[in-house]
């Protein structure tokens, strides 16, 4: 037994001894830096294209259609994300959260960098895949450095440098192509470099597959194919043209690309257009100028001073005419020349070069220390310490930057504090225009218009279209103010906004500034914000004003609708109004031209425009609450346009709210004939008087009671009236409960001071015993049945009032 345990311990120690602990530590460091900020922003989406990218993969999972329907990007990332989302769905199904992939909600996107997730853990899963790509790239850098130099030390140093690379860390924390491109680029180059040791057809095919996968990871890293060509002709010279291995590799690369991008073969025209779009997106970008200069400054100031050593190592390779070294240089040189042609620059564009620069730096550092060791006869410990110190000095700047980036990502910035302020201070229904990278606002609570940049429209446009608040983000305007000389026109446009509209709030937490300005745009008294059209993008009913506040049966009802055309209608539009009673029966309708000659042909009015309307109310219409509904109709086909909210939720019927038809006021003579009551319920409703048609009755008779209510304050609740016949002990023998005027005239629509005649016919039971009874009157809330308290003569008398009259029931 002791021998068995000893053997197991020996095997364990042998295995542990085989572990590359320095590489393990470097991988753990790189993984930790990448995992730290992985949840930044959630549940809100701060990165421009993350929601769009994951939506492509999610739609493939939801529909089973493996065509991404987007050729602007290669498809490998989409398919890999679809696979991890399938895993996410299966876990969710086991947990009882999902039944089908359709249960996974799509991201909500307002504009670039502004959106929200109903299932934020979905982003964590997808970002987690990018983290694995970024951490895997650290391992591949190690393998490349070790394979190229035949020394682990070079691989370890290069891996350490890339593990702490700020660009490498940041772009491993989001759903983007960049780290996929870097991972498969390094894999491809590792296989290309391996051709120096293995020139077999198998090795060439593998290298070709690597090139196809790299091109599938991100189009621009497909430039690694140049390295393959250089490597091949370095090996064979011009005779390489006749080597069949070369063509097998090209075929393998094409097949590998086609295997993971099948729809680029199905639709080659779309694929070429996608390549054109990708190129164009790199050429037109605000805040871009001399790309090469920017890349040089960035690499030296952010990625570490040791990057300069990579240039010296490149010179050393060229001086020594190292064929293998020339292949190593071929990709970064070709890539930098290619991307420097474009006006757009950022860290993710130069990211594919960084691993190669890390390898070059590691090569020179090791070479310099070995040279010094030989010249100065350094002990091994001194040489190792010197190399460690030099690596540490190089790592300080990028590591500090990467840590600061993680801290910034996980800290609250101006967008979050601005969002909290907006939600706390803006009224529900406020109309807000936001530009890219602004705080997210709930589209169910506010009307949100999202644009790339606020200066896409002049200041007057926002006033004319009724947007009350403008939210500006440093993520957009900051790039112009950072270079005011080069972008003087854009700076002037933003300055015009800032000076014209008063600033109501400003936030700059964590170095991210958000400004909120108010336009004081004029809007109708009642908001609707219903968008009509198959996609809700044709015309919006902003709101309405009622021009007849106190209508009566027989009077015309007048109003004014405020519209906002989103785009030309191309056809004549009409609006159709329908007045409905509480039973949803149509009482009267009207239909008229929506634009009322404010536009002709295919044109449409700019900004909010008004259309007046008049509906004749029948003289025999009952007083009470009515509902006004509106439809928009394309006249030519009599097509009723569907409506939706700004959040995209369908609106079955667009209602203009309730319309009150006032009851005729009782005459002064009638009120004088009523018996005074002087009772008040909850300080809001007074029983001014009442009339009881008779005091002597028989069982089975009907008592007719008229109550004269008057509101002395605005009533927000709809009270139910109860009328009870009670005996001297308070027992109820007959009752009638209903809202005023048989439920047609609820208390919430009463005007202050309005007197309402309210009639009741109370049937006495046939089995009612002869005797004296009283009439009790009160109010209660439904469905809680909480009764209103009654005051009379300045004192509270309970939760009902007994009328003075005694009802005598005789046989």
N, C-alpha and C positions, 0 to 999 in steps of 0.2 A: 504493500500500500504506500509506504513511504517512498519507495522507488518510483511508483507511478506518479505521485505528486511531484517528485523531483524532476521527472522527465517532462511533465507539463510545464513546470516553471522554466525549465531550460528552453523548451520550444517557444514559450511566450517571450523570454528575454531575447532569443535569436530573432524573432519577428520584430520586436521593438527596435532592435539594433539595426534592422533593415529599413526602418522608417527614415525618410529624409526630413528630420525634425526642423532644420532651418526653413525648408520649403513649406512644411506644415504651418509653421509660425507665420510665414509671409501670407499664405493663403487665408489663415484665420484673420490676420490683420485686414487684408483686402475685403474679405467677406463681412467683417464687422463694420468697416467704414461704409460699405454699400447697403447693409441691412439697416443701419441706424436711421437713416432718413427716408426709408421706403414708404412710410405712411403719410408723407407730407401732404398737407392741404385737405386730406379726405375729411368729410365726404364731398368736398368741393374739388373741381378740376381746374388747376392753375396752369397746366402745360397745354400748349396750343392744340396739338393734334392727338393727344392721348385718347379722348373720348371717341374720336372718329376712327382711330385704329382699332380700338377694342370693339367698336360697334360692327366693324367689318367681320371680325372673327365671330362675334356673338351672333350676327345674322346668319352666318354659315351654319352655326350650331342649331339655331332656332328653326331654320328652314330646310336644312339638309342640302342646300345648294352650295356646292364647293367652288362656285365661281365668285371670287371676291367683288366682282363688278367695279374694280378700281385698278387700273393699270399704271397709275402714277407711281406706285411703289412695287418692288418685287414682292412675291407672295409667300416666301418662306416664313417670314415673321407671322403672317396671318394664320398660316396652317399650324405652326407650333403653338400659337396662342389659342387656336380652336381646340387643340388637344388638351391644353391645361384647363381650359374652360369646361371641357367635357368632364374632366376629373372633378372640377369644382361643382358641376351639376350633379354628378353621381353622389358626391358627399352630401350635397344639399338634399338630394332625394332620400338618402338613407336617414337624414335628420328630420325628414318630414316637411322640409321647407319648399321644395319644388316637386311638382308632378311631371311636368314636361319642360323642355328648354325654353318654351315660350313664357314660362313663369319668371325667368330672369329678366329684369327690366333693363331697357336700353338707357344709356346715359342721357341726361337732359343737357342740351347745349344751347346757350343763349347767343354767344358769339365766341370768338377766339379767346381761349383762356378763361371763359366764364361758363360754368355749368355745375351740375350736381349729380351725385350718384345715389340711387335708392338702395344699391347693394355695393357699398364701398369695398367689402372684402374681395369682390371680383377683381378690383384693381390691384389689391395686394397679391393675389395669385398671379396675375399677369406681370406685375412688376417683379415678383419673385423670380419669374423665368428670366427676366432681363438681368437680375442679380446673378443668377447662375451663369449666364453668358459672360458677364463681366468678370466673375471669379474664375470661370474656366479660361478666360483670356489671360489672366495672370499666370496660370499653369502653362498655357501655350507659350507665353513669352519666356518662361523658364526653359521649356523644351527647346525653343528656337535658339536661345543663347547658348545652351549646353551643346546642342547639335552643331551649331556653327563653329564654336570655339573648341569643342571637345573638352570643355571644362565646366564643372558644376558651378564654380564660383561666378563665372560670367552669367550663367543662367539665373542664379540666385539674386545677383545684384540687379539685373534687368527686371526680374519679377518683382523685386522690392520696389523699384522705381515706379513700375506701372501699378502696383497695388495701391500706392498713395497718390497716383496722378489725379488731380482735381477733376479734370475732364472725364477720366476713366471712372471715377467714383460717381460723379453727378449723373452721367448718362447711363449708369447701371441701375439707377433708381427710378427710372420712368419707362413707360412703354414707348420705345422708339426703335428705329432701324439701326441706329448708330452702333450699339454694342453687338447686335447680331452681325453687322458688317465686319466689325473688328474681329470677332471670334472666328468667323469663317475665313476672313482674310489671313489671319495667323495660321489657321489650319492649312489653308492652301499653300502659303509660303513655306511652311514646315515641310510639306510634301514636295514642293519644287526644289528646296534646298537639298532634300534627300536624294535627288537625281545625281548628285555628285558621287554618291556611294553605290547607287543602284540604278543602272540604265535599262532595266528590263521593261518590256511592254507593260507588265503589271504596274511598275512604279510610275510609268508615264500615264497610264489610265487613271491611277489614283490622283496624280497631280492634276490631271484634266478635270476630274470630278471635283477636286478642291476649288479650282477656278470657277466652275459652274456654280458651286454652292456660294462662293464669295460674291459672285455677281447676283445671286439670288438673295443674299443678305442685304446688300445695298449696291445700287447700280454703280456708284462711282468707285467702289473698291474693286470692281472688275478690272481696273487698270493693272491689277496684279498679273493679268495675262501677259503684260509686257515683260515682267520678270521671268515668266516661263520661257518666252521667246529668247530673251537674253541668255538664260541658263542653258537652253538647248544649243544655241549657236556658239556659246563659250565652250561647250563640250565637244561639238563636232565641226565647228567652223562652217564654211559655206556648204560643206558636204551634208550638213544637217537637213538641207532641203530634200534630200533623197531618203532620209530616215523615216521609215513607216511609223515608228513610235510617235513621232511628232504629230502625225495626222490622227493616230488613234487617240492621243490626248485631246486634240481639238474636238474630235467626235464625242469623246466621253464627257468633255465639258459642256458641249451643246445638249447632249442627252440629259445630263444632270440638271442643267437649267430648265429644260423642258419638263422634266419629271416633277419639279416643285413649282413650276410656273406654266402649267399646261394651257392656260387660257391666253397666254401670250402667243402661243402657236395657233390656237383657234382663231384669235383675232389679232393678226400681225399689225394691222393698221392701228388698232387701239394701242397696242404695245409701243409702236413708234411714237404715237401721240403722247403716250405716258412719259416716254423718255424726253420728249420735247418739253412737256410740262415741268418735269423735274429740273431740266436745264434752265427753263425760263424762271422758275421759282428762285434759282440761285442768282439770277441776273437782275431782278427787280426787287429791291429791298431798301426800305427807308433806314437811314442811319448806317450806310455802308459806303466805303470809298476805296482806299488803297489796301487791298486784301493782303498782299505779300508782307507789307510793312506791319500790318496788324498781327499777322501770324507770328512774325519774328519777335515782336515785342511781347506777345502773349507767352510764347514758349519760354523766353528768358525770364520773365517776371513771375510767371505762375507755376510752370512745370519744373523750375529749379535751374540754378546757375550751371549745373553740370551739363545741361543741354548744349552749351557751347563746346563741350568736349566732343560731342557727336560730330560737330563740323570738322574738328581737328582729326577725328578718326576717319571721317570720309576723305579728307585730304591725304591721310596716310595710306588709305586703301588705293586711292587713285595713283599716288606716287609709287606704290609697290606693284601696281597693276595686278592686284589680286583678282583673279577671275571670279572666285566665289564671293569676294567682297563687292565686286561690281554688280553682281546679281542682287546682293543685299541692298545696295544703294539704288538700284533701278526703280524700285517701287516708290520710296519717298521722293526721289527727284521727279519722276514722272507725275506723281500725284500732286506735289506742290505746284509744279508748272501748270497742271490742269486746273486746280481749284483757284489759283491766283488769277485766272482769266475772268472769274466772276466777281461781281460787285459785292455779293453777300459774303460776310465773314462771321464766324463764331467759333467757339471752342469745339463744337461737335464736328465741324467740317474738317478741322485739322487733326481730330482725334485719331484717325487711322495711321498717321505718321508717327505718333508718340511712341508706340511699342518699338518701332525700328530705331528711333533716336535713343530709347532706353538701352537697347542692345549695343548700339554703337558707343554710347557713353560707358557702359560696363566694360566693353572691350578695351577702350583706351585706359580706363582707370586700372584695370588689372595689368595691362601692358606697362603702364608707367610705374606701378609699384614693383613689378618684377624687374624692370630696368634699374630702378633705384636699389632694389635688393642686391642686384648683381654688382652695381657700381660701388655702393657703399657697404657691401658685405653685411647687410642687415640680418639679424636673426629672424627666424620665421615668425616669432611672436611679435616682433616690432613691425615686420611687414604686414602681418595680418591686422595689427592694431591700426596701422596707418591707413590701410584700405578701409577698415571699419569706420574710422573717423571721417575719411573723405566721403564715404557713402552717407554717413550721418549728416554731414554738412549739406550734401545735396538734397537729402530727404526733408530737412527742416522746413523749407518754404512750402513745397507741395503738401506735406502732411498738415501743416498749420492751416493752409488754405482749404484742404479737404475737410478738416475738423470744423472750421468756421462755416463751411457750406452746410455740413450736416446740422450744426447748431442753428443756423439761419432757417433751414428747411423745417426744423421741428419747433421753431419759436413762432409766436403770434406776430403777424406783420400788419401793415396798414390796411390790407384788404379785409382781414377778419374784424378789426376794431371798427372799420367803416361799415361793414355789414351789420354789426350789432347796433351801431348808432342809427343806421337807416331803418332797420326793422323796429327800433324803439321810438323813432321820432316821426317817421312818415305815416300819414294816414293810409288806411287800407284803400286800395284803388288808385293811389297816386301814380301818375304817369312819369316814368323815369327812362331816360336814355343813358345807356352805358357804352363805353368803348372797351376794346379788348383788354384782358387782364384786370378787369375791375372786380369788385366784390359781387358775389352772387346774391340775388334777391329772389324770393319765392314768387314765381310767376302766377301762382294761384291767389296771391294777396295783392300784387302790384301789376301794373301794365308796364312791361319791360321791353324796350326797343334796344336791340344790340347791333352795333356796327363795329367795323374794324377800328376806325378812328373817328373821333367826334368831328373833325374838320372835313369829313366827307361831304357834309352839308354846311351851308352858311348859318350863322346864328339865327337869322330870321326863320329858317326852315323849322327849327325846333319850337319856336314860338307859334308859328302858323299851324303846326301839327299837334299842338297841345301838350308838349312834354314839359312838365313842371320842374323837374330836377335833372341835372346833367352830372354824371359821375365820370371824372377824368382819372386815368391811371398812368402812373409813372412808366408802366410797362409799354405804353404807346408814346405819350408825349415826351417822356424822359429821353428817348433816343435822339429826338430833335434838339432839345435844349442842351444835350451833351456836346453837340457840335453846332453851335448857333450860327457860325459863319457859313458853313456848308449848307445849312438848312434854314437859312434866314426866312424864306417864304413860309415854311411850316411853322416856325417860331412865331412869326407875325400873325398867322391865322389863329394859333392857340392863344396868343396874347390878347387878341380881339375878344375871344370868348371870356377870358379871365377878367378883362376890364369891363365888359358890358354887363355880365350877369354877376350879381353879388354872391360872394362865397359864404356858405352857411356852415361849412365844417371842413376840416383838413386833418388828415392823419398821416403820420410818417413812421409808425412803429417798425422796428427792425429794418430801417432803411428803405422801406417801400412806401412811396407817397401816393395818397388818394385824395382828390379834391372833389367837393360837392358844391355845386352852384345851383341857384334857383332862378328860373326864367320869368316867373309871374305871368305865365300864359293864362289866358282867359278860357274857361271851360264851362259847359252847361251845368246847371244846378244838379242834375241827376246823371250819374255815370252808368254806362252800360258796357262799353268795351267789348262788343261782339264783333267778330271778324267773319265776313261772309266770303264764300268761294269754296271750291272743292278742296283747296289747301288752306283756306282761311286767309288768302293773300290778295283778294280782289278789292274789297271795300270794308271799312270798319264803321260801325255805329258807335260813335264816341259817347253819346248821351243825348239828353233831351231837356227841354224846358216846357213846362205846362203854362200856357198863356191864359187859361181859364181856371183859376184856382178853386172857385166855388161854383161848380156847374149844378144845374137843376134839370130834372126831366123837361124836355122840350127845348132846352137851350143848346146852342152849338158848343161843342168841345173843341178848343183850339190848342195847338202846341207847335213846337219847333224841334226838329230832329237835327242833330249835329253829326255830319258824316266826315269820313276821311278816306279818300281814294288811295289805295296802295299802288295801283298800276292802272293803265288804260283798260276799260271794260271791254272794248272792241264791239260791244253790242249795247243796245239800249237797255237800261235797267229801270225797273219800277219798284216802289215799295208798297206793300199791302198791309193796311191796318185793320185789325179785327177787335171789336169791343165785345168782351165776354162777361156774362154774369157769373155769380158764384156757383152755378150749376154747370159752368163751361158751355153754355148755350150762346151762340153768336147773336148779338143784339143788332149790330150794325157794322158795315165794313166800308172801306174806301180804298182806292187805288190810284196812284198818280206817278208821274215821271220823277225819278229820284233826283236827277240833276237840275230839274226845273230851268232848263235852258242856260245853266251855268257852264255847260260844256257842249261841244259839238263834235260829230264824227267820232274818231277814236281817241280824242283828247279827254282829259279829266281835270277837274279843278285842283289847284295846288293847295295843300293844307286842308284845314277843317272848313267845311262850307255848310250852310244851313238850308233846310227845306221846311217850309211852314205847311201845316195841314189843318183841316177843319172836318169834324165829324158831327153831323146833325143827330142829336139824341132824341129818340122818339118821346113824344109827350106822355105816353102811357108807360114809360120805363119806371120800374120801381126804384125808390131811393135806396142807397146802400153802396156796397163795394163792387166795383167792376174792374176787370183786368184788360189791359191793352197789349195786344201782341203785334209784332211786326215781322214780315217776311220780305226778302228781296228776291225779285223775279227777273230772270232774263226773258225779256218780252218775246223775242222771236220764237223760242221753243217753249214758252210758258214753264220754264225750268225754275223751281224754287231752290235757291242756293242754300247749301247747308251752312250752318253757323258753328263757330267754336270760340272758346276763350283764348286769351293770349298764351295760356299754358297748353293749348292744343286739345283741350277737353271738349267734346261735342256739346252743343246746346240744343236740345230737342225743340224748344220753343223760346224765342227771344221775347221777353216780357218787358214792358215799359213801366212795370209796377202797377199799383192799384190806383184806380180813379174813383173819387168819391162823388156821388150824386147826393147832394144835401136834401134833407127832408124839409118840407115847408114848416116854417116856425108857427107855433100856435099864436093866435091873436091875443091881444091884451084882454079882450072881453072874456075869452076862453080861460085864460089864466086867472082872471079875477073870480071866475065862477068856481075854480078848483079850491079845494081845502088846503090850506098851508100846512106844510110838514116840518120844514126847517130842520132836516136831518142831513148829516154829511158823512160820507164813507171815505175813510182814509185821507181826509182832507182834500179830495180830488173831485168827487161827484156829490152834488146836492140833490135831494128830492125836494124840488121847489113846491110841489103840490100834487094832489091826486083827486080823482073822481071815482066814487063807487056808485054804480047805478041803482043799487037797492040794498036795504038792510034786512028786509023780511023776505025769506025764501023758503022753498020746500026742497026736500031731498030730490036730487036729480035735476034741479035748476042749474042755470049758468049765471055766475056772477061776472059782470063786466067791470074791469078795473082799468083806469087810465092813469099812468104815472107820468109826471112831468119832471124829467131829469135835466140837470144843468151841470156842465163841467166847469169847475172853477180853477182848474189847473190842467195842463196837458196830461192826458192819460196814456201811459205806454202799454198797459195790459188790456186784454179783452176779457171783461168780466161777464159772468153769467148771472142773470137775475133769477132769484127764486121767490115765488109767491106761495105761501102756505096758509091753509085754513087750520087753526089750532084751537083746542079747547082750553079751559081754564088751567089745566095741568100741563099745558104745553105739548100735548100729543098732536101729531099731524094727522089730519083726516083727508086732506086733499092738497095737491101741490102741482105747480107748473114751473119748470126750469127751462130757460132759454136765454140766448143773448138778446139784447134789445131789438125791438121791431121784428120779432120772429126770426132772429138770427141774421137779419140782413144789414144791420147797422151797428157793428161792433164799437165798443167804447174807444178803441185806439184811434178811430178816425174822427172823433168828435173834436170840434174846434173849441178853444177856450171861450166860455160864455155862451156856447150854443145850447138852446133848449130843445130837448127831444121828447116828442109825444110817443109814449110807449104803451100799447094797448094789450090787455090780457083778458081772455075768456076762460074763467076757471069753473070747470064742471064739478058740481057737488055730487058725491056718490049717492046712488039711490038708497043705499042702506044706511045713510047718515042718520044718526039718532037725533031727535028733536033736542033743541037746547041753544045756548048762546056760544058763539064762536068769535074769534078775532082773526084779522088778516095780518100775517107777518111778511115783511118784505126785506130782502137782503141781497148782497152781492158776494160771489165767491170766484176764485180762480179755478180754471179747469186745465189739467186733470188733477192738480194737487188737492182741490176741494178746500183750500184755505179760504176762510171767509174774511171779508173786509170788516174792519171795526167801525162802529157807528158812533158819532158824536151828536148830541142835541143839547142846545142851551149851554154849550161850553163844557159839557160833561160827557164822558163815554158811557153809553147805555148798553153795550154788548156787541154782538155780531149780527143783529137784525133789529128791525123796528116794527112795533105793533101799531097799526093804524087805530085811530081813535074810535072809529065806528064799531059797534057790536052787531054782528050778523046773527039774526034770530032765525032759526030753522024750525018751522012748525010742521006738524003731520000733514 
